[in-house]
């Protein structure tokens, strides 16, 4: 119980740092054109778990570093939020609710939501270049990691195959490709970006990627489980969409008990890699366990 309390306090302190960073680094809602910037802030300030920025900060603190990771944490959340805005659009998932309130296209309109997502995507890289201009090698590394993870062969490619395979028979290889790229790639990027703030070697970076891979798959499997078993109020968004759209999910492929076993297998693999990585890793280990047992 003491470990859980300390974990929650630490995560809340990280979340507060992220929220303060969002307010500091995002353009004001009144910036012209005001409707666009209001939509960007509306989606960015909707709350959420802030898993990716928290993972980035946690990874940056595994080993000594003197450079502030908050702008990078804000950048990865900008990119993640753009994907949520676009996922909710009628042309994709057609979801009216996100994080317990109307989706961006419902609160504003489809065109504004589309442009707000575009703006957050491009702003992520603008922010990295600007905030770390005094550390050009780090800036280049951070931009490269995030660009690689979010491009057509990873995040966007995973989303494309997810759309293409709705209402089709379940295929284990395709399902793995979708979740390796749509979900795990960005969580891996968060860890790799965080590790870039310290003097880590190639072996440590590879371990960080391994952590992100397994953590990302476990995260997605739990997401699939929650969509099948949780209620909309707890999740802050509609549930049951996966089944309605006949999406390929771990629950559809393995059943609920099988999916839970897969989530545990990937979580255990992530924790083993974190232990091998070393450093100040207690928080990251506890966070991995928390992500497996989360209820929303």
C-alpha positions as CSV (number, residue, x, y, z in Angstrom):
1,X,0.0,0.0,0.0
2,X,2.9,2.4,0.8
3,X,4.4,1.7,-2.6
4,X,1.1,2.5,-4.3
5,X,0.7,5.7,-2.4
6,X,4.2,6.9,-3.2
7,X,3.8,5.9,-6.8
8,X,0.6,7.9,-7.1
9,X,2.1,10.9,-5.4
10,X,5.1,10.8,-7.8
11,X,3.0,10.3,-10.9
12,X,0.8,13.2,-9.8
13,X,3.8,15.4,-9.4
14,X,4.9,14.5,-12.9
15,X,1.4,15.1,-14.2
16,X,1.4,18.6,-12.6
17,X,4.7,19.3,-14.3
18,X,3.3,18.3,-17.7
19,X,0.2,20.4,-17.2
20,X,2.3,23.4,-16.3
21,X,4.5,22.7,-19.3
22,X,1.5,22.6,-21.6
23,X,0.3,26.0,-20.4
24,X,3.8,27.4,-20.8
25,X,4.7,26.1,-24.2
26,X,1.4,26.0,-26.1
27,X,0.2,29.1,-28.0
28,X,-2.4,31.0,-26.1
29,X,-6.0,30.3,-27.0
30,X,-6.4,33.9,-28.1
31,X,-3.6,33.7,-30.7
32,X,-4.8,34.4,-34.2
33,X,-6.7,32.5,-35.6
34,X,-8.3,32.1,-32.2
35,X,-10.7,29.3,-33.1
36,X,-7.8,27.1,-34.2
37,X,-5.7,27.7,-31.1
38,X,-8.7,27.3,-28.9
39,X,-9.4,23.9,-30.4
40,X,-5.7,22.9,-29.9
41,X,-5.8,23.9,-26.3
42,X,-9.2,22.4,-25.8
43,X,-7.9,18.9,-26.8
44,X,-4.6,19.3,-25.0
45,X,-6.1,20.5,-21.8
46,X,-8.7,17.7,-21.7
47,X,-6.7,15.8,-19.1
48,X,-5.9,12.2,-19.5
49,X,-3.3,9.9,-18.0
50,X,-0.3,11.7,-19.7
51,X,1.4,8.3,-20.0
52,X,3.8,9.2,-22.8
53,X,5.1,12.4,-21.3
54,X,5.4,10.7,-17.9
55,X,7.3,7.8,-19.4
56,X,9.6,10.4,-21.1
57,X,10.3,12.2,-17.8
58,X,10.8,9.0,-15.9
59,X,13.3,7.7,-18.5
60,X,15.1,11.0,-18.4
61,X,15.6,10.6,-14.6
62,X,17.0,7.0,-14.8
63,X,20.5,8.5,-15.1
64,X,21.9,11.9,-14.3
65,X,20.9,14.8,-16.6
66,X,20.8,18.6,-16.3
67,X,18.5,19.4,-19.2
68,X,14.8,20.0,-18.7
69,X,12.7,17.2,-20.3
70,X,9.4,19.1,-20.0
71,X,9.4,20.7,-23.5
72,X,10.0,17.2,-25.0
73,X,7.2,15.8,-22.8
74,X,4.9,18.5,-24.1
75,X,5.9,17.8,-27.7
76,X,5.1,14.0,-27.5
77,X,1.8,14.8,-25.9
78,X,1.1,17.3,-28.8
79,X,1.7,14.5,-31.2
80,X,-0.3,12.0,-29.3
81,X,-3.2,14.4,-29.0
82,X,-3.2,15.0,-32.7
83,X,-3.7,11.3,-33.3
84,X,-6.7,11.3,-30.9
85,X,-8.3,14.3,-32.6
86,X,-8.0,12.5,-36.0
87,X,-9.1,9.1,-34.6
88,X,-12.3,10.7,-33.4
89,X,-13.3,12.2,-36.7
90,X,-16.3,10.7,-38.5
91,X,-14.1,9.4,-41.3
92,X,-12.2,7.2,-38.8
93,X,-13.7,6.1,-35.5
94,X,-16.6,8.6,-35.5
95,X,-16.4,9.1,-31.7
96,X,-18.4,11.9,-30.0
97,X,-16.6,11.6,-26.6
98,X,-13.0,11.9,-25.6
99,X,-11.7,12.1,-22.0
100,X,-15.2,12.6,-20.7
101,X,-16.3,15.5,-22.8
102,X,-17.2,16.2,-26.5
103,X,-14.5,15.4,-29.0
104,X,-12.8,18.2,-30.8
105,X,-14.9,18.0,-34.0
106,X,-18.1,17.9,-31.9
107,X,-17.1,20.9,-29.7
108,X,-15.9,22.9,-32.8
109,X,-16.4,21.4,-36.2
110,X,-14.7,18.8,-38.5
111,X,-12.6,21.2,-40.4
112,X,-11.3,23.0,-37.3
113,X,-10.6,19.6,-35.6
114,X,-8.7,18.4,-38.7
115,X,-6.5,21.6,-38.7
116,X,-6.0,21.5,-34.9
117,X,-4.6,18.0,-35.3
118,X,-2.4,19.1,-38.1
119,X,-1.2,22.1,-36.1
120,X,-0.4,20.0,-33.0
121,X,1.6,17.5,-35.2
122,X,3.8,20.2,-36.7
123,X,4.0,22.1,-33.4
124,X,5.6,19.1,-31.7
125,X,8.7,19.4,-34.0
126,X,8.7,23.2,-33.8
127,X,8.8,23.0,-30.0
128,X,11.6,20.5,-30.0
129,X,13.7,22.6,-32.3
130,X,13.0,25.8,-30.4
131,X,13.3,24.5,-26.8
132,X,16.5,22.6,-27.4
133,X,18.2,25.0,-29.8
134,X,21.0,25.4,-27.3
135,X,21.6,21.7,-27.4
136,X,21.6,21.0,-31.2
137,X,22.7,17.4,-31.0
138,X,19.9,16.6,-28.5
139,X,17.4,18.5,-30.5
140,X,18.3,16.6,-33.7
141,X,18.1,13.3,-31.8
142,X,14.7,14.1,-30.3
143,X,13.2,15.2,-33.6
144,X,14.6,12.1,-35.3
145,X,13.2,9.7,-32.8
146,X,9.7,11.3,-32.8
147,X,9.6,11.6,-36.6
148,X,10.6,8.0,-37.1
149,X,8.0,6.7,-34.6
150,X,5.1,8.8,-35.9
151,X,5.6,8.3,-39.7
152,X,4.1,6.1,-42.3
153,X,6.0,3.0,-41.4
154,X,5.0,3.1,-37.7
155,X,2.2,5.1,-36.1
156,X,0.4,6.2,-39.2
157,X,1.0,2.9,-40.9
158,X,-0.5,1.1,-37.9
159,X,-3.5,3.3,-38.1
160,X,-3.9,2.7,-41.8
161,X,-3.8,-1.1,-41.4
162,X,-6.2,-0.8,-38.4
163,X,-8.7,0.9,-40.7
164,X,-8.1,-1.5,-43.6
165,X,-8.8,-4.5,-41.5
166,X,-12.1,-3.6,-39.9
167,X,-14.8,-6.2,-40.5
168,X,-12.2,-8.7,-41.7
169,X,-11.2,-12.1,-40.2
170,X,-8.7,-11.8,-37.4
171,X,-5.1,-12.3,-38.4
172,X,-2.4,-12.5,-35.6
173,X,0.4,-11.1,-37.7
174,X,-1.7,-8.1,-38.9
175,X,-2.9,-7.5,-35.3
176,X,0.7,-7.4,-34.1
177,X,1.8,-5.0,-36.8
178,X,-1.1,-2.7,-36.0
179,X,-0.3,-2.5,-32.3
180,X,3.5,-2.6,-32.6
181,X,3.1,0.6,-34.7
182,X,-0.1,2.3,-33.7
183,X,0.6,2.1,-30.0
184,X,4.0,0.7,-29.0
185,X,6.0,2.9,-31.4
186,X,5.1,6.1,-29.6
187,X,5.6,4.6,-26.1
188,X,9.0,3.4,-27.2
189,X,9.8,6.8,-28.5
190,X,8.9,8.3,-25.2
191,X,11.4,6.1,-23.4
192,X,14.1,6.6,-26.1
193,X,13.6,10.3,-26.0
194,X,13.9,10.4,-22.2
195,X,17.1,8.3,-22.2
196,X,18.6,10.8,-24.8
197,X,18.8,13.4,-22.0
198,X,21.6,11.4,-20.3
199,X,24.9,9.8,-21.4
200,X,23.5,6.4,-22.2
201,X,25.2,3.8,-24.4
202,X,23.9,1.8,-27.3
203,X,23.1,-1.2,-25.1
204,X,21.0,1.0,-22.7
205,X,19.1,2.5,-25.6
206,X,18.3,-0.9,-27.0
207,X,17.0,-2.0,-23.6
208,X,14.9,1.2,-23.5
209,X,13.4,0.3,-26.9
210,X,12.7,-3.2,-25.6
211,X,10.9,-1.8,-22.5
212,X,8.8,0.5,-24.8
213,X,7.9,-2.4,-27.1
214,X,6.6,-4.7,-24.4
215,X,5.0,-1.9,-22.4
216,X,3.3,-0.6,-25.5
217,X,1.8,-4.0,-26.4
218,X,0.7,-4.5,-22.8
219,X,-0.9,-1.1,-22.8
220,X,-2.8,-1.8,-26.0
221,X,-4.0,-5.2,-24.8
222,X,-5.3,-3.6,-21.6
223,X,-7.0,-1.0,-23.7
224,X,-8.7,-3.7,-25.7
225,X,-9.8,-5.4,-22.4
226,X,-11.2,-2.1,-21.1
227,X,-13.1,-1.5,-24.3
228,X,-14.7,-4.9,-23.9
229,X,-15.3,-4.8,-20.1
230,X,-15.4,-1.2,-18.8
231,X,-18.2,1.4,-18.9
232,X,-18.2,4.7,-20.7
233,X,-18.2,6.8,-17.5
234,X,-15.0,5.1,-16.2
235,X,-13.3,5.4,-19.5
236,X,-14.3,8.9,-20.4
237,X,-15.1,7.8,-24.0
238,X,-17.5,5.4,-25.7
239,X,-16.7,1.7,-25.1
240,X,-17.7,-1.4,-27.2
241,X,-16.6,0.4,-30.4
242,X,-14.1,-2.3,-31.2
243,X,-16.7,-5.0,-31.3
244,X,-19.2,-2.9,-33.1
245,X,-16.7,-2.0,-35.8
246,X,-15.5,-5.7,-35.8
247,X,-11.9,-4.5,-35.2
248,X,-9.0,-6.9,-34.8
249,X,-8.2,-6.9,-31.0
250,X,-6.5,-9.1,-28.6
251,X,-9.8,-9.8,-27.0
252,X,-11.3,-10.9,-30.3
253,X,-8.3,-13.1,-31.0
254,X,-7.5,-14.6,-27.6
255,X,-10.7,-14.0,-25.5
256,X,-10.6,-12.0,-22.2
257,X,-8.6,-14.5,-20.2
258,X,-6.1,-15.0,-23.0
259,X,-5.7,-11.3,-23.5
260,X,-5.1,-10.8,-19.8
261,X,-2.4,-13.5,-19.9
262,X,-0.8,-11.7,-22.9
263,X,-0.8,-8.4,-21.0
264,X,0.9,-10.0,-18.1
265,X,3.5,-11.6,-20.4
266,X,4.4,-8.3,-22.0
267,X,4.4,-6.5,-18.7
268,X,6.8,-9.1,-17.2
269,X,9.1,-8.8,-20.2
270,X,9.1,-5.0,-19.9
271,X,9.9,-5.2,-16.2
272,X,12.8,-7.6,-16.9
273,X,14.2,-5.1,-19.4
274,X,13.9,-2.2,-17.0
275,X,15.8,-4.2,-14.3
276,X,18.5,-4.9,-16.9
277,X,18.6,-1.2,-17.8
278,X,19.4,-0.3,-14.2
279,X,19.6,3.3,-13.0
280,X,16.9,4.9,-10.8
281,X,14.4,2.4,-12.1
282,X,12.0,1.7,-9.2
283,X,9.4,4.2,-10.4
284,X,9.4,2.8,-13.9
285,X,9.0,-0.7,-12.7
286,X,6.0,0.3,-10.5
287,X,4.5,2.3,-13.4
288,X,4.7,-0.8,-15.6
289,X,2.8,-2.8,-13.1
290,X,0.2,0.0,-12.7
291,X,-0.4,0.2,-16.4
292,X,-1.2,-3.5,-16.5
293,X,-3.8,-3.3,-13.7
294,X,-5.3,0.1,-14.5
295,X,-9.1,0.4,-14.7
296,X,-9.4,3.2,-17.3
